[in-house]
Amino acid sequence: MTMDQSFIQERIPHRAPFLWLDQILELDQENIRAEKYLAADLDVFQGHYPDYPIMPGVLLCEAVFQAGALLISETLQGKEEITGVPVLTRILGAKFKREVGPGDTIEIRASLKEKMGPAWFMKGSVRVKGKVAVQVEFACALKEG
């Protein structure tokens, strides 16, 4: 199975220019590992410290949240309980450890910690050049569309 843009867009509603996943590298019922290339010509680099462009931490977190949403969607594939789209309900903490810049390829990970009723508690990270750039814990719930 190819886990590229079409696979991703079948499972989450995000679209360019706000889709922060290029391809899925690994996926099972509790973990996802994805990748995104950050082209040097992205608009965000023109306005976020133009003389020293860095990827905003909030967008790195968004990449993790999108991976988490895709993990939830994939977990629910083929089950009758799908009743909406996964949306962020809580950010429990974020740590920013390393800068990410133009031309970097980031590796995005998310994993399920616990599911309680309609809530999915997750943790995730972004790595750049093999090192952790961001760690975040968060929760999602399904929202009627």
Residue frames as qw, qx, qy, qz and C-alpha x, y, z in Angstrom:
[[0.000, 0.888, 0.460, 0.000, 0.00, 0.00, 0.00],
 [0.387, 0.379, -0.021, 0.840, 1.34, 3.42, -0.94],
 [0.325, -0.749, -0.467, 0.340, 1.04, 5.91, 1.89],
 [0.337, 0.134, 0.168, 0.917, 1.48, 9.15, -0.02],
 [0.166, 0.037, 0.081, -0.982, -0.61, 12.31, -0.45],
 [0.565, -0.180, -0.497, -0.633, -3.70, 10.48, -1.73],
 [0.575, -0.256, -0.749, 0.205, -3.59, 8.06, 1.23],
 [0.204, -0.171, -0.448, 0.854, -3.24, 11.00, 3.62],
 [0.269, 0.003, -0.099, -0.958, -6.01, 13.06, 2.01],
 [0.561, -0.261, -0.688, -0.380, -8.44, 10.15, 2.19],
 [0.582, -0.347, -0.670, 0.304, -8.04, 10.11, 5.97],
 [0.249, -0.552, -0.341, 0.719, -7.74, 13.72, 7.16],
 [0.314, 0.857, 0.409, 0.004, -9.34, 16.93, 5.85],
 [0.266, -0.762, 0.203, 0.555, -6.14, 19.03, 5.74],
 [0.703, 0.592, 0.270, 0.287, -5.00, 20.36, 2.37],
 [0.508, 0.036, 0.068, 0.858, -2.19, 22.52, 1.01],
 [0.413, 0.612, -0.496, 0.457, -0.98, 24.96, 2.06],
 [0.455, -0.562, 0.446, -0.527, -1.78, 23.66, 5.55],
 [0.993, -0.055, -0.087, -0.066, -0.99, 19.96, 5.11],
 [0.129, -0.807, 0.568, -0.096, 2.22, 19.18, 6.99],
 [0.722, -0.176, 0.668, 0.042, 2.60, 15.49, 6.01],
 [0.358, 0.533, -0.562, -0.521, 4.14, 14.36, 2.70],
 [0.714, 0.112, -0.659, -0.206, 4.21, 10.61, 3.23],
 [0.781, -0.486, 0.256, -0.297, 3.66, 7.98, 5.88],
 [0.272, 0.554, -0.786, 0.043, 6.70, 5.83, 6.60],
 [0.231, -0.067, -0.948, 0.210, 5.18, 3.51, 9.23],
 [0.518, -0.234, 0.029, -0.822, 1.68, 3.05, 10.55],
 [0.325, -0.172, -0.928, 0.061, 0.03, 0.61, 12.94],
 [0.376, -0.687, -0.583, -0.217, -2.83, 0.78, 15.45],
 [0.522, -0.761, -0.235, 0.304, -0.83, 2.75, 18.03],
 [0.407, -0.571, 0.249, 0.668, 1.98, 4.57, 16.17],
 [0.605, 0.757, 0.212, 0.128, 2.63, 6.62, 13.08],
 [0.462, -0.487, 0.285, 0.684, 5.85, 7.89, 11.54],
 [0.510, 0.792, 0.325, 0.084, 5.63, 10.41, 8.71],
 [0.537, -0.169, 0.202, 0.801, 7.83, 12.79, 6.79],
 [0.254, 0.924, 0.280, -0.057, 7.62, 16.34, 5.44],
 [0.582, 0.127, 0.134, 0.792, 10.10, 18.25, 3.30],
 [0.069, -0.868, -0.272, 0.411, 10.15, 21.97, 4.13],
 [0.586, 0.540, 0.254, 0.548, 10.94, 23.73, 0.87],
 [0.390, -0.217, -0.128, 0.886, 13.00, 26.89, 1.20],
 [0.063, -0.218, -0.321, -0.920, 10.36, 28.86, -0.74],
 [0.263, -0.602, -0.751, 0.065, 7.52, 28.25, 1.76],
 [0.071, -0.787, -0.162, -0.591, 5.77, 31.54, 2.52],
 [0.675, -0.718, -0.164, 0.038, 6.24, 31.02, 6.24],
 [0.741, -0.187, 0.019, 0.645, 10.02, 31.39, 5.87],
 [0.276, 0.539, 0.191, 0.772, 9.58, 34.79, 4.20],
 [0.308, -0.735, -0.098, -0.596, 7.80, 36.20, 7.23],
 [0.808, -0.587, -0.052, 0.006, 9.07, 34.27, 10.25],
 [0.508, -0.675, 0.340, 0.413, 12.46, 35.84, 10.93],
 [0.710, 0.702, 0.016, -0.043, 13.24, 36.67, 7.28],
 [0.217, 0.805, -0.539, 0.116, 16.94, 37.24, 8.01],
 [0.068, -0.311, 0.920, -0.228, 17.13, 33.99, 10.01],
 [0.704, -0.072, -0.305, -0.637, 14.25, 31.82, 8.77],
 [0.056, -0.109, 0.952, -0.279, 13.03, 29.13, 11.15],
 [0.405, -0.352, -0.740, -0.406, 9.91, 26.99, 11.08],
 [0.426, -0.470, 0.229, -0.738, 7.43, 28.19, 13.72],
 [0.062, -0.137, 0.932, -0.331, 7.15, 25.75, 16.61],
 [0.579, 0.239, 0.437, -0.646, 3.37, 25.91, 16.45],
 [0.715, 0.447, -0.316, -0.435, 3.50, 24.54, 12.87],
 [0.281, 0.330, -0.897, 0.091, 5.83, 21.75, 13.93],
 [0.330, 0.061, 0.770, -0.543, 3.27, 20.87, 16.61],
 [0.673, 0.377, 0.046, -0.635, 0.56, 21.03, 13.94],
 [0.518, 0.392, -0.721, -0.239, 2.45, 18.40, 11.93],
 [0.031, 0.089, -0.937, 0.335, 2.34, 16.11, 14.97],
 [0.480, 0.246, 0.487, -0.687, -1.37, 16.84, 15.48],
 [0.669, 0.410, -0.299, -0.543, -2.09, 15.97, 11.84],
 [0.366, 0.272, -0.890, -0.002, -0.16, 12.71, 12.22],
 [0.185, 0.052, 0.817, -0.543, -2.22, 11.97, 15.33],
 [0.611, 0.339, 0.159, -0.698, -5.45, 12.69, 13.46],
 [0.608, 0.383, -0.598, -0.356, -4.37, 10.34, 10.69],
 [0.131, 0.166, -0.942, 0.260, -3.53, 7.65, 13.27],
 [0.415, 0.201, 0.604, -0.650, -7.02, 7.99, 14.77],
 [0.648, 0.422, -0.151, -0.615, -8.64, 7.92, 11.35],
 [0.473, 0.347, -0.794, -0.159, -6.69, 4.83, 10.33],
 [0.083, -0.063, 0.896, -0.431, -7.52, 3.09, 13.62],
 [0.494, 0.323, 0.487, -0.643, -11.22, 3.69, 12.94],
 [0.379, 0.321, -0.598, -0.629, -11.15, 2.61, 9.26],
 [0.459, -0.056, -0.842, -0.277, -13.88, 0.05, 8.59],
 [0.152, -0.300, -0.801, 0.496, -15.55, 0.57, 11.97],
 [0.081, -0.721, -0.600, -0.338, -19.05, 1.92, 12.38],
 [0.402, -0.720, -0.341, 0.451, -17.97, 4.30, 15.16],
 [0.335, 0.032, 0.204, 0.919, -16.52, 6.87, 12.74],
 [0.014, 0.812, 0.581, -0.053, -18.74, 9.87, 13.37],
 [0.032, 0.995, 0.004, -0.098, -16.62, 12.85, 12.44],
 [0.626, 0.587, -0.298, 0.418, -13.09, 14.16, 12.05],
 [0.692, -0.388, -0.327, 0.513, -10.39, 14.18, 14.74],
 [0.092, 0.860, -0.018, 0.501, -9.85, 17.66, 16.19],
 [0.418, 0.191, -0.554, 0.694, -7.38, 18.93, 18.76],
 [0.486, -0.743, -0.383, -0.254, -8.93, 19.42, 22.20],
 [0.570, -0.810, 0.118, 0.074, -5.92, 19.88, 24.46],
 [0.587, 0.563, -0.441, 0.380, -2.21, 20.55, 24.39],
 [0.788, -0.585, -0.176, 0.076, -0.74, 19.12, 27.56],
 [0.470, -0.732, 0.294, 0.397, 2.78, 20.33, 27.02],
 [0.746, 0.633, -0.008, 0.208, 5.32, 21.16, 24.35],
 [0.556, -0.643, 0.283, 0.445, 9.10, 21.31, 24.47],
 [0.602, 0.793, -0.077, 0.048, 11.11, 22.99, 21.74],
 [0.778, -0.468, 0.269, 0.322, 14.64, 21.64, 21.61],
 [0.485, -0.153, 0.524, 0.683, 16.04, 22.41, 18.17],
 [0.332, 0.592, -0.067, -0.731, 15.42, 24.79, 15.29],
 [0.614, 0.326, 0.679, 0.236, 14.06, 23.61, 11.95],
 [0.043, 0.634, -0.165, -0.755, 14.76, 25.60, 8.83],
 [0.655, 0.598, -0.142, -0.440, 14.34, 25.88, 5.06],
 [0.536, 0.496, -0.669, -0.139, 15.33, 22.74, 3.18],
 [0.239, -0.275, 0.863, -0.349, 15.02, 20.45, 6.19],
 [0.632, -0.165, -0.654, -0.382, 13.12, 17.18, 6.06],
 [0.384, -0.366, 0.565, -0.632, 11.32, 16.49, 9.31],
 [0.402, -0.121, -0.905, -0.069, 10.29, 13.13, 10.70],
 [0.484, -0.326, 0.149, -0.798, 6.98, 13.30, 12.54],
 [0.335, -0.085, -0.932, 0.108, 5.88, 10.72, 15.09],
 [0.530, -0.320, 0.175, -0.765, 2.69, 10.30, 17.07],
 [0.353, -0.040, -0.932, 0.065, 1.56, 7.49, 19.32],
 [0.600, -0.539, -0.313, -0.502, -1.55, 6.65, 21.27],
 [0.021, 0.328, -0.731, 0.598, -1.09, 6.78, 25.03],
 [0.148, 0.271, 0.853, -0.421, -4.68, 6.12, 26.06],
 [0.268, -0.310, -0.510, -0.756, -8.24, 6.23, 24.76],
 [0.028, 0.289, 0.753, -0.591, -10.93, 7.20, 27.25],
 [0.372, 0.677, 0.509, -0.380, -14.44, 7.46, 25.86],
 [0.561, 0.797, 0.204, 0.092, -14.36, 9.96, 22.99],
 [0.076, -0.934, 0.340, 0.084, -10.90, 11.28, 23.95],
 [0.909, 0.245, -0.112, 0.318, -7.63, 10.10, 22.45],
 [0.369, -0.878, 0.260, 0.158, -4.55, 11.01, 24.51],
 [0.856, 0.425, 0.000, 0.293, -1.39, 11.07, 22.43],
 [0.396, -0.754, 0.271, 0.448, 2.24, 12.09, 22.40],
 [0.766, 0.578, 0.166, 0.229, 4.45, 12.96, 19.50],
 [0.451, -0.626, 0.252, 0.584, 7.66, 14.45, 18.28],
 [0.606, 0.793, -0.066, 0.014, 9.39, 16.07, 15.34],
 [0.719, -0.395, 0.321, 0.474, 12.95, 15.11, 14.51],
 [0.479, 0.863, -0.150, -0.053, 15.34, 16.91, 12.20],
 [0.414, 0.634, -0.632, 0.165, 18.63, 15.36, 11.12],
 [0.678, -0.062, -0.718, 0.147, 17.90, 12.50, 13.53],
 [0.227, -0.052, -0.588, 0.775, 17.57, 14.73, 16.59],
 [0.091, -0.701, -0.696, 0.123, 14.45, 15.75, 18.51],
 [0.113, 0.325, 0.109, 0.933, 13.26, 19.27, 17.64],
 [0.485, -0.295, 0.076, -0.820, 9.84, 19.18, 19.34],
 [0.202, -0.187, -0.949, 0.151, 8.05, 16.96, 21.84],
 [0.400, -0.164, 0.046, -0.900, 4.36, 17.44, 22.60],
 [0.041, 0.270, 0.944, -0.185, 1.51, 15.69, 24.39],
 [0.340, 0.039, -0.152, -0.927, -2.04, 16.35, 23.26],
 [0.372, 0.286, 0.841, -0.268, -5.60, 15.09, 23.11],
 [0.244, 0.032, -0.535, -0.808, -8.09, 14.79, 20.26],
 [0.457, 0.304, 0.724, -0.417, -11.78, 13.97, 19.95],
 [0.216, 0.321, 0.746, 0.541, -14.04, 13.26, 17.00],
 [0.187, 0.416, 0.198, -0.868, -16.07, 16.28, 15.91],
 [0.523, 0.570, 0.633, -0.026, -19.19, 16.05, 13.77],
 [0.344, -0.027, 0.408, 0.845, -18.56, 17.61, 10.36]]
